[in-house]
Amino acid sequence: MHDLKKLEEKLGVVFKDKNLLKQALIHRSWLNENPESGLENNERLEFLGDAVLELVVTEYLYKNYKNSEGELTNWRAALVNYVNLSEVAGNLEFNDFLLLSKGESKDMGRARQVILANTMEAIIGAIYLDHGYETVSKFVKQNIICDLEKIIKSKSYKDSKSLFQEQSQEKFGITPNYKVLKETGPDHDKIFEVGVYLNEELAGKGSGPSKQEAEQKAAEAALEK
């Protein structure tokens, strides 16, 4: 087990109950290899932290912005999605403290991102239990809500399809339409290729394991053009 003092310094929170912090870092795969540890995995803390995070972000947006519900919902989603949370967790160097099985610790792809994001929520749950709402609210503002202006400025809270629709309506007065160009692979492992059209003109193509994903990729390609 790593020295948790370093992590507490990074979090800016000193835990009264060190076991809560320890528990927040335990992935269920580690417990499979260390059943005698007598510790619990972080999933219950993650369940709590998810709700606490959503409340802190929602309250902040409600009090500080007069925008529509739709916009506030999009901003919140961009702040609390697994990509953003895993980035914050990476910056706080959670990778050095996570307790994972040998197999899980080798995977540094999307699966690790999800584990980091879940750990972030578990840490938030642990801070809430150990210190209460005010401390956890301060932590979320300093580490997660601080990205809000950047997200609003870059419009990264909007998905590519929405952005492309806005731009094509603004510039050409046309609503884009999407067509499946081809499907390849067996039923359980299909790849869809989709084209996005402005009237009859092909503006971009993309492919993915679902039509929705292929449409997003096509919109991304069209936006780059």
C-alpha positions in Angstrom: 0.0 0.0 0.0 1.5 3.4 -1.0 2.0 6.2 1.4 -1.4 7.9 1.4 0.0 11.1 2.9 1.2 12.1 -0.6 -2.2 11.5 -2.0 -3.8 13.6 0.9 -1.4 16.4 0.0 -2.6 16.2 -3.6 -6.2 16.2 -2.6 -5.8 19.0 -0.1 -7.7 16.8 2.4 -6.4 15.0 5.5 -8.6 12.0 6.3 -9.7 11.4 9.9 -10.7 7.8 8.8 -7.8 6.6 6.7 -9.7 3.4 5.9 -12.2 5.4 3.9 -9.4 6.8 1.7 -7.9 3.3 1.3 -11.3 1.8 0.4 -11.8 4.5 -2.3 -8.7 3.2 -4.1 -9.6 -0.5 -4.1 -10.8 -1.9 -7.4 -12.8 -5.1 -7.1 -10.1 -7.0 -9.2 -7.5 -6.4 -6.4 -9.8 -8.0 -3.8 -10.1 -11.1 -5.9 -6.3 -11.5 -5.5 -6.3 -10.3 -1.9 -9.4 -11.7 -0.3 -7.8 -11.9 3.1 -7.3 -8.1 3.3 -10.6 -7.6 5.2 -11.3 -4.5 3.1 -14.2 -3.6 0.9 -14.0 -2.4 -2.8 -14.8 1.2 -3.8 -18.1 0.6 -5.6 -20.4 1.7 -2.8 -18.3 4.8 -2.3 -18.5 5.4 -6.0 -22.3 5.1 -5.9 -22.4 7.8 -3.2 -19.8 10.1 -4.8 -21.6 10.0 -8.1 -24.7 11.6 -6.5 -22.6 14.1 -4.4 -20.7 15.2 -7.5 -23.8 15.7 -9.5 -25.4 17.8 -6.7 -22.3 20.0 -6.2 -22.0 20.7 -9.9 -25.8 21.2 -10.4 -26.0 23.6 -7.4 -23.0 25.6 -8.7 -24.4 25.9 -12.2 -27.8 26.9 -10.9 -26.4 29.6 -8.7 -23.9 31.1 -11.1 -25.5 30.8 -14.6 -28.9 32.0 -15.9 -28.8 29.7 -19.0 -31.5 27.3 -20.0 -31.9 23.9 -18.4 -30.7 22.2 -21.7 -27.4 24.1 -21.7 -26.8 23.6 -18.0 -27.4 19.9 -18.5 -24.9 19.7 -21.3 -22.3 21.6 -19.3 -22.8 19.3 -16.3 -22.5 16.2 -18.5 -19.2 17.5 -19.9 -17.8 18.1 -16.4 -18.9 14.7 -14.9 -18.3 12.3 -17.8 -15.7 9.6 -17.5 -13.3 11.3 -20.0 -13.1 14.5 -17.9 -13.0 12.8 -14.5 -10.3 10.4 -15.6 -8.2 13.3 -16.8 -8.6 15.1 -13.4 -7.7 11.8 -11.7 -4.6 11.4 -13.9 -3.5 14.9 -13.0 -3.9 14.1 -9.3 -1.7 11.0 -10.0 -4.3 8.4 -8.9 -2.5 5.8 -11.0 0.2 5.7 -8.4 -2.2 4.8 -5.6 -4.8 2.5 -7.3 -5.1 -1.0 -6.0 -5.7 -3.2 -9.1 -5.2 -6.9 -10.0 -2.0 -7.7 -12.0 -4.1 -8.0 -15.2 -6.0 -4.7 -14.7 -2.8 -2.8 -13.9 -1.4 -3.6 -17.4 -4.4 -2.0 -19.3 -3.8 1.7 -19.9 -6.6 2.1 -22.5 -10.3 3.0 -22.1 -10.8 0.5 -19.3 -8.2 2.4 -17.2 -10.0 5.7 -18.0 -13.2 4.2 -16.6 -11.5 2.9 -13.5 -9.9 6.3 -12.9 -13.2 8.1 -13.3 -15.0 5.6 -10.9 -12.2 6.1 -8.4 -12.6 9.9 -8.6 -16.3 9.4 -7.7 -15.3 7.1 -4.8 -12.8 9.6 -3.5 -15.6 12.3 -3.6 -17.9 9.9 -1.7 -15.1 9.3 0.9 -14.4 13.1 1.4 -18.1 13.6 1.8 -18.4 10.9 4.5 -15.2 12.0 6.3 -15.6 15.8 6.1 -19.1 16.7 5.0 -20.6 18.8 2.2 -18.6 22.0 2.5 -15.2 20.3 2.1 -16.3 18.1 -0.7 -17.9 21.1 -2.5 -14.6 23.0 -2.2 -12.7 20.0 -3.6 -15.1 19.6 -6.6 -14.9 23.3 -7.4 -11.1 23.4 -7.2 -10.5 20.2 -9.3 -13.5 19.7 -11.6 -15.6 22.8 -11.9 -12.4 24.8 -12.6 -12.6 23.3 -16.2 -16.0 24.9 -16.9 -14.9 28.1 -18.7 -12.6 26.1 -20.9 -15.4 23.7 -21.8 -17.8 26.6 -22.6 -15.3 28.4 -24.6 -14.3 25.4 -26.8 -17.9 24.2 -27.0 -16.5 20.8 -26.2 -19.8 20.1 -24.3 -21.5 19.8 -27.7 -21.3 16.6 -29.6 -20.1 16.8 -33.2 -23.5 16.1 -34.7 -25.1 19.1 -32.8 -22.1 21.4 -33.8 -22.3 20.4 -37.4 -26.0 20.9 -37.6 -25.7 24.4 -36.1 -22.9 25.3 -38.5 -24.6 23.9 -41.6 -27.9 25.6 -40.8 -26.1 28.9 -40.0 -23.9 28.9 -43.2 -26.1 27.1 -45.8 -29.6 27.0 -44.3 -29.5 23.2 -44.6 -30.1 20.4 -42.1 -27.6 17.6 -42.6 -28.9 14.1 -43.2 -27.2 10.8 -42.5 -27.2 7.6 -44.6 -25.7 4.2 -43.9 -23.3 3.6 -46.8 -22.3 0.0 -45.9 -22.3 -2.6 -43.1 -19.5 -5.1 -42.8 -18.7 -7.9 -40.4 -20.9 -10.5 -38.6 -24.1 -9.5 -36.7 -22.4 -9.5 -33.3 -19.4 -7.5 -34.5 -20.8 -5.1 -37.2 -19.0 -2.0 -38.5 -21.2 0.7 -40.0 -20.0 3.3 -42.5 -22.2 6.4 -42.5 -22.1 9.5 -44.8 -23.4 12.9 -43.8 -25.0 14.9 -46.6 -25.9 18.5 -47.2 -28.6 18.1 -49.8 -27.0 15.7 -52.2 -23.4 16.5 -51.4 -21.4 14.2 -49.2 -19.8 16.3 -46.5 -18.1 13.6 -44.5 -17.8 9.9 -43.8 -17.2 7.9 -40.6 -17.4 4.4 -39.3 -18.0 2.7 -36.0 -19.5 -0.3 -34.2 -22.9 1.5 -34.0 -24.8 3.8 -36.3 -24.7 6.6 -33.7 -20.9 6.3 -33.3 -20.5 6.3 -37.1 -22.7 9.4 -37.4 -20.6 11.2 -34.8 -17.4 10.3 -36.7 -19.0 11.5 -40.0 -19.9 14.8 -38.4 -16.4 15.2 -37.0 -15.0 14.6 -40.5 -17.4 17.2 -42.0 -16.5 19.7 -39.3 -12.8 19.3 -40.1 -13.5 19.9 -43.8 
